[in-house]
């Protein structure tokens, strides 16, 4: 199709058909005064996909979300939405013109408005009948049809979260931003609502970017997770890749549980340890990068290194020649999390409760490594 003489809307439509990219952050930086809080950050989000900014408190993830929404200026780089620049140094497209929805940590519902009126707040450019149709559609979507005339204080925390989501989705935004929307809820309700939200976003093919410090939320909702530390992007990948193939020590230690076991690298890219010769996620000494390719590790042959052992990789085995002392066991419902001491190092081991109930503390147990995650 030739775009000669095409209108802006036609060009944008053609761009979206040919390109899956919705959101682009290109080398952005943000400061608070003279203090840098986000540094040279770049990542993309495809249409109808869900991503997450994951990191500890103070890592800059909420600042990034606010920059995308238009509440926080950037001092370097560019943010593009649908191929159009919405933020760069000394320029910021007004918040209301961005076509972005946002769910805040405290939900920010208007206390003097009913549920229906809260949902209708962003629909002022629609006709009354269109507004009513959208309110009904949103209430059905979040399962709150019988609450339309209630006020926020008459709702539970979970219901308020659903109303905030419905209000953000009602104007049919190109992108939905969520700033730790489940942090005020108890664990069981949080788990259920995360699953519900994931289904809603997929059903409506809405792209979303979630900010959280909770790994389970990130794993349940996101196709891609960006791990941030001190304002810098450490790694962005699928949940499975982050867990099984962390690119840096900091990612390996932040995502999931695990232990490091020291050893010496061989000339074939494996590591000799007190549990035998192993392969996996290995970090050579004096490095912060992790490698899971034996080929990449050959250059470090003979050097000291450490290998990441996830709790599910370590197994009890009465016949094993490798013995460790059981120093702690924590019941977790379907399994026990064991802490085992091996040559002065503590290793975590997750085992079915049936095999661990009768184990005695301070006793030796046989262990082996299962390299299949």
N, C-alpha and C positions, 0 to 999 in steps of 0.2 A: 504494500500500500504506500503510495506517495503522500508525504505530508506537506507538499508544496501548497500553500494557501490554507492550511488547516488552522482551525481555531486553537486557542490555548487548551481548551478542554479536550479537544480531539488529540492534540499532541500528548497531553498527560495520559489520556486513556491508552494511547498506543504505547507509551513508555511503560505503563503498568502491565500491559499484556505481554510485552517482550522482556520485562525485568521483574523478578520476584522480590527485589529489594524494596522494603518499605522505609526503614529507618537506617540512617548512616551517621555514625559518629566518627569524624575524621580528625584525629590528633588533637582532641580538645583538652584544655586546661582551665581550671577555675581557681580563683583565689578568694580568701576572706581577708580583706585588707592586703597586707603584704605576704600573708601566709598561704602557700600553695596547698590546696586540699585535693585536687584532681590533676594528674600530670600525664600529658601526652596520651590520652585514652582514645582508642579506636576499636569499634566493633560495628557489626551490622545485624539487622533483624529483618527476616523475610516476612512477606505478607502471610497472614493467618497463622503465624507461628508464635509460640510463647517462649520468652527467655527470662532469665533471672539474674539479678546482680546480688551475689552472695558474698558476705564478709562480716567481720566482727564490727561492733559499734565503733564509729569514728573512722571507718575506712574510706568514706567518701561516696558510698552508694546512693544515699538520699540526695546528696548534692547533684549527682549525675541525673537522677530522676527529675529534680527541680529544674535543671538546665534544659532538659528535653521538653518539659511542660512550659517553660518560658518564665519561671519564677526566679531563675538564677542566671546572671549573665556569664558568658564565657570570655576569657581573655586571649584565647588562642584556638585555632582550628575552626571547624564548621560542623553544624548539625543539619542534616538534610532529611526531609520527609517527603516521600513520593517524588524524589529527585529535586525538590525545591529547597533552597536554603532558608532555614527558619531561625538559625542563630549563628553568629560569628562575632569576632571582636568588633565592638562598637555598633552592633546591629542585633536586634531581637524582634522577630515578628510577634505582635501582641498575642497574649495567651488565648484570647477568645477567637482568634483567626486561625489557630493551628489545627482544629479538628481533632483534638486529643482529649480523651476522658481520663479522670483521675479519681481513685479511691484512696482517701487519706487514712492514716493510722487511727485517728479518732472518729472516722466516718464523716464528720462535719455536716451532719444532717441539720436542717433548720428546725429548731425546737417548736416554733410557732406554726409550722405547716404540717399538714397531715402527710401520710405516706404517699398518697396520690399526688398531692401538691409538690412534695419533694421531687418525685419522679418527673413531674411536668416542668420543673424549674428551667431546664435547658431546652424546652420545646416551644419557646415563645414565638418562633417563626413558623410554627405549624398552625393549621386551623384548629378550632375547638374539637371537631370530630376526629381529626388526625391525632390530637393530643390524647383524647380518650381511648382511641384504639391502641396507641403505643403504651399508655399506662396499663391497660388490660393485658397486653402482650407481655410487658415486663413483669407484672405481678404473677402471671402464669409461669413465666420462665423461671422465676426464683421461688415459686411455690408459696406465695403470700397473698393469694386472692382475697382472703377474708380480713386483711389488715388495712385496706385502702383508706379507711376513714380514721385510723388510729394515729396518735401522735408518737414521736420517737420515744418519749419517756414511758410509753405504754408497751414498748417492745423489749424483748430480750436482746442480749448482746449479739447473738447469732442472727436474729431478725434484722437488727440495725445494720449489720454487715451486708445482708442480702439487699436491703433497701438502697444502701450506698452503691452497691454494684449495679442495681437496676437503674438508679439515677444516672450513673456514669455511662451505661450502655444505651440509654434511651435516645440520645441524639445521634446514635449510630456512628461513633467516632472511628477514625482510621486506626487509632492506636489507643489502648487502654493502659494506663500506668497505675500500679498498685504499690503503695508505700506501707509495708508491713501490716496489711489489713487484718491479719489474724492474731496479732500479738496480744490482744486483750481478751482472748477466748481461752477456755480450758482445753486441754490436750485432745480429748475425744471429739469435742465439737469442732475444733480446728481441723482435725483430720478429715471429718466428714465434709466440712465446707470447702476445703481445698479440692477434694474430689468433685464436688458439685460445680465449683467454679471452672475447673478444667473442662468438664462436659459442656458447660454453657459457652465457653469461649470457642471450643471446637464446633459446637452446633451453629454458632453465628459466624464462624470463620473470622473471628476478631483477633488481631495481633495484640499481644500483651507483654508488658515488661514489669516483672515483680521485683521488689526490693525486700530482702529478708536476711536474717542471720541464722534462720532455722533450715538446716540441710534437708530435713524430711519434706518441708514445704516445697523447697526448690526442686527436689527430686520428683515429687508428685505432680508438679505443675508445668515444669519447663522442658522444652525440647533442647535448649542450650543454656548453659550456666556459665556466667562470667565471675570468676573469683577475684575479688579486689583486696588489696592490702596497701594501706597508707596511700590511697589515691591512685594506685597503679594496677593495671590489669595483669594478673599473673598467668591466667589461662582461661580460655573460653572453649567449651567443648560440651558434648552430650554428658548427661549424668553418669552413664556407664564408663565413658572414657576418662572422666575426671577421677572416678573411683579406682579404675583398673590401670590407667596409664597416666598418672599425674606427671606433669612436665617439670615440676619443681618440688623441692622438699617442703616448702611452705604449703603448697596445695595438698600434698600427701598427708601432712599433719593436720590440716584444717578439715579436709573432707573425709568423713568416716573415722573409724578407729583403726589403730595399727601400732605396730612396734617395729623398731629397727634392730637388725641383727648384723653385727660386724663380721667381716671376713676379708679375704684377699682375692682379687680378680685373677682369673686364669687367662690363658692366651686364646681361649675360644669364647670369651665373653660371659662365662659363668662366674660364680663366686663361691669360694670354699669357706664354709662356716662350721660352727659347732653342731649344726644339724645336717652336715654333708654338703655336697656340691649342688648349688641351687641356681635357678634362673628366675627372672622376674623384674620388678621395678628396683633398679639399683642406682645408688648415688656414690660416685667416687669421692674420696676424701678431698676436702678443700673446694668442693663444688656445691652449688645449690640446685643444679639441674639433675633431673632423673632420666634414666635411659631404660627402656625395656627391650632394646634390640641388641642381641649379642654382638652383631657386627659393629655397632657404634661403640661398644665397650672394649673391643680388642685393643684399642690404642692405649688403654689404661692397664694393660696386663702387668701383674706383679704389684700393683698399688693396693693400698687399703681402701675398703669401700664398705657400704652398708646396704642391706636389702630390706625392702618393706614387706612385713608379714601382716596380712589382715587376719582378724580373729577367726574367720571361717576357713582360712587356709591351714591352720594348725589343728591337728586331730590327735585324740588320745588313741594309743595303740599299745596294748599290753605286751606285744611281741617286739616292740621297737628297742633297739640298742641305745636310743637317745632318751635320757632320763632328766626330768626337771622336777623341782619341788613346788608343790601346790601351796601358795601362800595366801590366796584369797579366792572366794567364790561368791558370786552375786546372782541370786535367782531373778530371772527376768520373764517369768511366765512359761513360755514354751522352751526356754533354754537357760543354761547357766553361762555367765561370763566368768571365766577362770583367769587368774593371774598366776603365771608360772615363772619360776626363777631358773634361768639357765646360765651357767657360768657368770653369775653376777648381773645378768640382764633380765628384766621383766618382759615377758611376752604375754599377749592376750589371746585367749582361746575361747571360742563360742561353741558349746556342745549341747546336744539335746538333754533335757533334764533327766531323762531315764538313765543315761549313762554316767551322770555326775552326782546324783543325789547322795550316794554312799561314800563318795570320796572324802578322805580325811585331810585336814590342813596339816601342813608341814611334812606330809608324806611324799615320796617320790612316785611319779607316774611316767609311763612311757608315752612319747609323743613322736609325731612325724608330720612332714609338710605335704599338703596336697596343693600342687601348683595350679590347679584348675579353679578359677574364681567363678 
